[in-house]
């Protein structure tokens, strides 16, 4: 009996230790948020987006260290051979075929994740078993929205480094909207500075999609423009500034803990988009236009001498509910 | 759920991209349909075979050599220096013409409206620029969105 007791005790204790060592869903979530900022890596990433039944995909080699990132696109054909380098809060995309360098700002994050806010809006759960992504063991973390019109998100978090190696997003009833995953990855790598220098041909044509620096202070035209602190869907105001796209436009940024919604308000009535791919809607009895642009829904309308625009990755009913709450 | 309704979901099921609700439905179907269960096994085998294919990695300096091989910008045609009389006339007339155009632009001609479609593009870029920096953002996907939007960017700003 004594001979049996010792191994039994060891088995029981090791089982207890394994249980004690298993992290909670919240710990994994915090770890992956930390790793996104602190873990250097190189690998190959595949992204697939589904929009209204049609899929688009991309394959890119990626290198990341500190606040510097380099993407080298392999596919699709339109992007193959293009390089993106993000350094010094600027994103530069070079197309060697047209010898064009497109610049846009890479804006700094507005703080750590707000766990309390996230838990108000999502159920965070961890699957009991590991799964393998890019030959690495991963925790599988589910962010299930309490509002059924928001996307459900699944994160595969590398057990060793905390890096998210795969992300899938789907609408209610299982319709996938996007998935991105590493097919191979190495973490904690030391990357040379030369990787983050963009080499271009002579006579490169430089285009800026937005001004690269934010104007400090507020434009006189936007004084008096305010927005509510809370919006439907559990969104809370996290930041506001003069919009980069126009100095006479105010940009309000809302978060639900995991996702972000932008509200743009400018004085005066601007022309609404026209042409193919638009849906006409009514907000406060006034006409509005809904457009899908690369997985983001954009809703614009004018009301009481102001032009509003909402940009987010949410369903149309939620976007309309938010629009109707803005007065 | 029938075999025809299952469609592309079998592949998504293998890739673990379905919601728990959809996954349960697919599993219920697979438990009673041998043909679909066999398809799932084949997709899994294909995935294993595809994963074994190594990724070709370009050697150092590959892209730099490709860029170097692309044709340079065409040389500009030589300019002809105008005579002194032509330059004196230009000194007198050019400011007058410019003043007329500027006056017309602000009085007679209608004010140009911003292009709302280009404006939408700018709003998406601004939103995605903030979104991409969030610790929980799917950076690969947002980068793909930004790459596509930049591809669509107007030629001159």
Interface residues (C-beta under 8 A of the other chain):
Chain A: X29 X32 X33 X34 X36 X37 X44 X45 X46 X47 X49 X56 X58 X60 X62 X69 X71 X72 X73 X78 X79 X81 X82 X83 X84 X91 X93 X95 X96 X97 X99 X102 X104 X105 X106 X107 X108 X109 X110 X112 X113 X131 X142 X152 X155 X164 X167 X168 X169 X170 X172 X173 X174 X176 X178 X179 X180 X183 X184 X199 X200 X201 X202 X203 X207 X208 X209 X210 X243 X244 X245 X246 X251 X253 X258 X260 X262 X264 X270 X271 X272 X273 X274 X275 X291 X293 X294 X295 X296 X298 X300 X309 X311 X312
Chain B: X9 X12 X15 X16 X17 X18 X19 X20 X21 X22 X23 X25 X51 X55 X63 X64 X66 X67 X68 X70 X72 X73 X113 X114 X116 X117 X119 X120 X121 X122 X123 X124 X125 X126 X127 X128 X129 X130 X131 X132 X133 X134 X135 X136 X137 X138 X139 X140 X141 X143 X144 X145 X146 X147 X148 X149 X150 X151 X153 X154 X155 X156 X157
